[in-house]
Amino acid sequence: MYLLVSSYRHCHYAGQVDERDKRRIGEQIEPGGRPKAPGRLELLQRFINSYNHDLPADWDRLGTADKATAWLRQKRLVAPGHRISEADAASLRELREALRELVIANQKRRPDPAATDAIRMAARAARIEVALDDDGRTALAPARGGVDGAVATLLGILHEAQLSGHWSRMKGCRQCEYAFFDRSKNRSAAWCAMAICGNRTKNRAYYRRHRTAT
Ligand SMILES: [Zn+2]
């Protein structure tokens, strides 16, 4: 775990950039070596972390129809031959930012109504059904394929996580808005990684205080 912390620190936004590592954040690497979200919630975590504002815009994994298609196929959210349009990619990015607002709101505030409206809109097209496996276990499953099915899967996961109680541990970093899973006992984590975003926030506060003082 320490290795991960230090490799992330060296690659991070603030200074020496190891682009190869930095590009793996949100997929293979969790900032600060945090555990990833449990079960299916990890997929929703990956979706939200397909981009954050600390990264160059062209690193957005849903940034174009081609990129979004590749990402959705890789996650098996759409069938292997399925292609999504630029408009679909744009609405996925909109849904992603609305979901990001929900995880930020998990830091003890209400979400912006524009975000909850956007999620309601997405939910209208996303038909979900109750699937049953041979052992009699149920799961929420998309009723259709394509991008609507992908959205249905993601919203089904959101609902499951709220029932299981895991959702309240998904938080948006106060600095970079990365969606991290807070496993701490008192659920008090505010930053994706204290060593990175915690210190950046503190340095900024220090700088502000210093400037006000002089
Ligand atoms: Zn952060």
Residues whose N, C-alpha, C, O or C-beta is under 5 A from the ligand:
A	BS01	ZN	C173 Q175 C176 E177 Y178 W191 C192 A193 C197
